[in-house]
Amino acid sequence: MNPSVFFTLLLLLALLSTTSAGLFNKKKKEKESAAASDVMLGMKGMQEAVNDPAMLAQLMRDMQDPELMAEAKKMMESKEFKRQMRKLEKDPNFKKAMEQTAKAFEDPQTAGMMNAQAEAMMRQGSKQLDSMGADVQAAMQNMQDNPAIMKELQQLMADPEAMREVMNDPQVKAYMREVEEAMKDPEVKKKMESVANQFKGQL
């Protein structure tokens, strides 16, 4: 497969599969289910960020975005979210993890090492995010400059068997997660939405 087509397909798959999951204007059971999902996704995201420099850097960038933080605050103040957090706090494994973390930070040397490691990961992650942005720009430029890429994408997405192979590729799954993280940047998301709309308009 043409590398440009493959990369652009990943961008489109990541964008078209992204859905917004709010807690508001839903029935009670739906709200509770969404809250449980949000709590688990949040915990999973934090765990992955500890070992993924790009995710950690994106998390820090998100925390500086007033709009995203306002949405997060709104979600965390909901009754359903608080109820799920109370359940989580009673979990023995969660309690143990929190106690171990607090104990680690009581030791100045350990805390200093952890802070230094986090700062190093942040620098590495920022470079990865910047590189991702450059790759996105290149893919979008290829899409605009080369109609053949659009045609090949349309043919590929019309073939269920080929799409199944692509979606089951572990490398594709990993890359889509990275693209979804990159889309948290408003500028990147705006440009990718433009590409997706262009693609959908030609289907």
VMD Tcl script that draws the C-alpha trace (Angstrom):
set ca {
  {0.00 0.00 0.00}
  {1.17 3.51 -0.78}
  {2.68 4.89 2.48}
  {0.84 8.18 2.03}
  {-2.47 6.35 1.60}
  {-1.77 4.18 4.64}
  {-0.90 7.13 6.86}
  {-3.89 9.18 5.73}
  {-6.18 6.19 6.30}
  {-4.96 5.98 9.89}
  {-5.77 9.64 10.42}
  {-9.25 9.22 8.99}
  {-9.98 6.05 10.97}
  {-8.92 7.74 14.18}
  {-11.03 10.79 13.45}
  {-14.14 8.97 12.25}
  {-14.05 6.54 15.21}
  {-13.75 9.29 17.83}
  {-17.01 9.94 19.68}
  {-17.92 12.37 22.43}
  {-19.21 10.77 25.63}
  {-20.80 13.38 27.87}
  {-22.68 12.78 31.10}
  {-25.41 15.31 30.47}
  {-28.89 15.08 28.91}
  {-28.94 11.31 29.42}
  {-31.17 8.98 31.39}
  {-30.00 7.91 34.85}
  {-28.70 4.46 33.83}
  {-26.96 5.94 30.82}
  {-25.36 8.61 33.02}
  {-24.12 6.02 35.51}
  {-22.74 3.84 32.73}
  {-21.03 6.85 31.14}
  {-19.62 7.90 34.52}
  {-18.20 4.42 35.17}
  {-16.67 4.44 31.71}
  {-15.18 7.90 32.24}
  {-13.63 6.87 35.57}
  {-12.10 3.70 34.12}
  {-10.86 5.47 30.99}
  {-9.37 8.21 33.13}
  {-7.53 5.72 35.32}
  {-6.33 3.77 32.29}
  {-5.14 6.97 30.65}
  {-3.18 7.98 33.74}
  {-1.56 4.53 33.95}
  {-0.54 4.66 30.28}
  {0.74 8.23 30.60}
  {3.21 7.09 33.27}
  {4.96 4.95 30.65}
  {4.23 6.96 27.49}
  {6.10 10.28 27.12}
  {3.79 11.53 24.36}
  {0.66 10.82 26.41}
  {2.19 12.49 29.46}
  {3.10 15.58 27.45}
  {-0.39 15.73 25.94}
  {-1.95 15.36 29.39}
  {0.06 18.33 30.64}
  {-0.95 20.38 27.60}
  {-4.60 19.48 28.14}
  {-4.40 20.69 31.73}
  {-3.40 24.12 30.43}
  {-6.44 24.33 28.14}
  {-9.21 26.30 29.96}
  {-11.97 24.85 27.80}
  {-10.92 21.24 28.35}
  {-10.45 21.80 32.07}
  {-13.91 23.40 32.33}
  {-15.43 20.31 30.69}
  {-13.46 18.01 32.98}
  {-14.60 19.96 36.04}
  {-18.21 19.78 34.88}
  {-17.93 16.02 34.46}
  {-16.24 15.45 37.83}
  {-18.87 17.52 39.66}
  {-21.72 15.34 38.39}
  {-23.45 13.07 40.93}
  {-22.87 10.01 38.78}
  {-19.13 10.59 38.48}
  {-18.77 11.20 42.24}
  {-20.71 8.01 42.94}
  {-18.35 5.98 40.76}
  {-15.31 7.58 42.41}
  {-16.62 6.62 45.87}
  {-16.90 3.03 44.66}
  {-13.35 3.14 43.32}
  {-11.97 4.55 46.58}
  {-13.26 1.46 48.40}
  {-11.32 -0.85 46.09}
  {-8.40 -2.48 48.03}
  {-6.04 -2.30 45.06}
  {-6.78 1.39 44.54}
  {-6.22 2.12 48.23}
  {-2.92 0.25 48.19}
  {-1.70 2.11 45.11}
  {-2.57 5.48 46.66}
  {-0.79 4.59 49.91}
  {2.34 3.48 48.04}
  {2.38 6.70 46.01}
  {1.99 8.88 49.11}
  {4.75 6.95 50.89}
  {7.11 7.35 47.91}
  {6.71 11.13 47.95}
  {7.53 11.27 51.67}
  {11.14 10.40 50.81}
  {12.80 13.55 49.34}
  {15.31 11.50 47.33}
  {12.63 9.28 45.80}
  {10.40 12.27 45.10}
  {13.30 14.09 43.43}
  {14.08 11.11 41.20}
  {10.42 10.77 40.21}
  {10.18 14.47 39.37}
  {13.37 14.31 37.29}
  {12.06 11.28 35.43}
  {8.74 13.01 34.76}
  {10.50 16.11 33.42}
  {12.65 13.99 31.10}
  {9.55 12.18 29.84}
  {7.83 15.51 29.27}
  {10.68 16.75 27.08}
  {10.71 13.52 25.09}
  {6.92 13.51 24.78}
  {6.81 17.10 23.53}
  {9.25 16.19 20.76}
  {7.08 13.20 19.81}
  {3.94 15.35 19.67}
  {5.70 17.95 17.52}
  {6.84 15.17 15.18}
  {3.27 13.85 15.02}
  {2.05 17.31 14.05}
  {4.57 17.45 11.21}
  {3.45 14.01 9.97}
  {-0.19 15.12 10.04}
  {0.67 18.23 8.03}
  {2.53 16.14 5.44}
  {-0.33 13.65 5.12}
  {-2.89 16.41 4.63}
  {-0.71 18.11 2.04}
  {-0.39 14.81 0.16}
  {-4.16 14.44 0.27}
  {-4.66 17.88 -1.25}
  {-1.90 17.60 -3.87}
  {-2.44 14.04 -5.04}
  {-5.96 12.96 -6.15}
  {-4.65 9.41 -6.59}
  {-4.38 9.08 -2.80}
  {-8.08 9.90 -2.42}
  {-9.00 7.36 -5.09}
  {-6.90 4.61 -3.48}
  {-8.41 5.39 -0.07}
  {-11.92 5.09 -1.48}
  {-11.08 1.72 -3.06}
  {-9.53 0.45 0.15}
  {-12.44 1.49 2.37}
  {-14.88 -0.14 -0.05}
  {-13.14 -3.50 0.48}
  {-14.38 -5.03 3.80}
  {-11.68 -7.74 3.84}
  {-8.86 -5.24 3.33}
  {-10.29 -2.98 6.02}
  {-10.51 -5.91 8.45}
  {-6.84 -6.67 7.92}
  {-5.91 -3.03 8.50}
  {-8.03 -2.71 11.66}
  {-6.63 -5.93 13.16}
  {-3.01 -4.88 12.69}
  {-1.52 -4.21 16.18}
  {0.67 -1.45 14.75}
  {-2.38 0.27 13.28}
  {-4.21 0.07 16.61}
  {-1.25 1.56 18.44}
  {-0.88 4.34 15.90}
  {-4.58 5.19 16.04}
  {-4.25 5.69 19.78}
  {-1.41 8.12 19.15}
  {-3.45 9.99 16.55}
  {-6.39 10.26 18.94}
  {-4.04 11.78 21.51}
  {-2.71 14.23 18.93}
  {-6.30 15.25 18.12}
  {-6.65 16.69 21.61}
  {-4.69 19.64 20.25}
  {-7.43 21.99 18.88}
  {-5.30 23.06 15.90}
  {-4.47 19.48 14.89}
  {-8.10 18.41 15.32}
  {-9.35 21.31 13.18}
  {-7.01 20.40 10.32}
  {-7.83 16.70 10.55}
  {-11.57 17.41 10.53}
  {-11.03 19.40 7.35}
  {-9.34 16.39 5.74}
  {-12.10 14.02 6.92}
  {-14.83 16.32 5.58}
  {-13.02 16.52 2.26}
  {-12.84 12.74 2.16}
  {-16.50 12.21 3.12}
  {-17.57 14.78 0.54}
  {-16.03 12.67 -2.21}
  {-17.48 9.34 -1.15}
}
mol new
graphics top color blue
foreach p $ca { graphics top sphere $p radius 0.5 }
foreach p [lrange $ca 0 end-1] q [lrange $ca 1 end] { graphics top cylinder $p $q radius 0.2 }
display resetview
